Amino acid sequence: MAVQNAMTADYLRSAYGGESMAHMRYLIWGDMAEKEGFPKIAKLFTAIAYAERVHAGNHFKVLGGSTSDSTVAAGGVFGTGKTAENLQGAINGELHEVEQMYPVYLNTAEFQNEPEAKRSFHFALEAEKVHAKLFQDAQNAAKAGRDMELKAVYVCPVCGHTVLDGAPDRCPICGAKKEMYRQF
């Protein structure tokens, strides 16, 4: 079922654009971290890039309806620097989504009785909280001149929840089973 309210649809398109840009930005920054000698931070960037793709895909699916052109205004962090600087860009972007963007989008979807949009925004909001913390941990390591301590990164393909070194039995955000998590 397509979204019925124009404002919720605009927010879904904006979130789709922002998540799509984050996906690409994190892939680029991951390549840079790898070249700087931070392979585990690179792995984190790659895994969270996948989570952002999950968010973008969820928003895209919720829009439904017919195919049409739209101009999309979406916030984005641009530029490249050293890994610690790129991580600050990632932290800033995630915190913007957690503190400003997704709470407004979620409240609007709830007010406009758009349950699928509400679900998509909720999944992204909760996952972005985790991403901000993981990027902060990575930045602390990079600023100390060392790589992160991790074996693997696991991402839920339903909501984008991200965790280090082992998937939970059930996703704490969406309830997906452990077996569904993608390992990086």
C-alpha positions, -999 to +999 in steps of 0.1 A: +000+000+000+014+034-010+018+062+015-013+084+016+000+116+030+023+140+011+044+151+041+052+115+052+060+107+015+084+137+014+101+125+046+105+090+032+121+104+000+144+126+021+154+098+044+159+075+013+182+102-002+202+107+031+206+070+037+217+064+001+243+091+005+255+077+038+258+042+022+282+056-005+300+079+019+308+051+043+321+028+015+344+056+004+356+063+040+360+026+046+384+024+016+403+054+030+405+038+065+419+006+049+446+026+031+455+044+063+461+010+081+428+007+099+413-025+084+389-031+113+376+005+111+372-001+074+352-032+081+329-012+104+324+015+077+315-013+052+291-030+076+273+002+085+272+012+049+252-020+044+229-010+073+223+024+057+214+005+025+188-015+045+173+018+058+172+032+023+155+001+009+129+001+037+120+037+030+119+030-008+096+000-003+072+019+020+068+047-007+052+021-030+028+035-056+036+044-091+070+053-104+075+091-108+102+117-107+109+136-074+133+163-064+148+151-031+163+174-005+184+154+019+211+163+044+245+149+038+281+151+050+306+159+022+343+157+021+372+135+031+400+137+056+419+114+077+400+085+093+394+102+126+380+132+107+358+110+085+345+093+117+336+127+131+315+133+099+299+099+104+291+107+141+277+141+132+255+125+105+242+098+128+235+122+157+216+145+133+194+116+124+189+105+160+184+139+176+166+158+149+156+140+117+141+107+126+121+119+157+103+144+135+097+119+107+085+093+131+061+117+149+047+128+115+041+092+103+024+085+136+003+116+134-007+109+098-015+073+106+011+058+083+021+026+101+046+013+075+064+046+074+064+047+112+080+012+113+106+022+088+115+054+106+116+036+140+139+009+127+163+035+113+162+057+144+170+028+167+198+015+145+214+049+141+218+052+179+240+021+178+259+034+148+267+067+165+282+048+195+302+024+173+316+053+152+326+071+185+344+040+197+362+038+163+371+074+164+386+070+200+408+042+186+418+061+155+427+092+175+450+070+197+466+058+165+452+023+167+426+002+150+394-011+167+393-043+186+368-065+168+366-098+151+334-093+130+305-069+125+269-083+122+241-064+106+204-072+107+191-071+071+156-062+083+163-030+103+200-023+102+208-031+138+246-035+141+266-053+166+303-065+171+316-100+175+283-120+175+247-116+166+221-117+193+195-146+193+169-120+182+174-085+170+165-061+198+149-037+173+129-058+149+130-093+164+148-110+134+165-143+142+202-145+147+206-166+115+194-136+094+223-113+104+249-106+078+285-110+090+313-086+078 
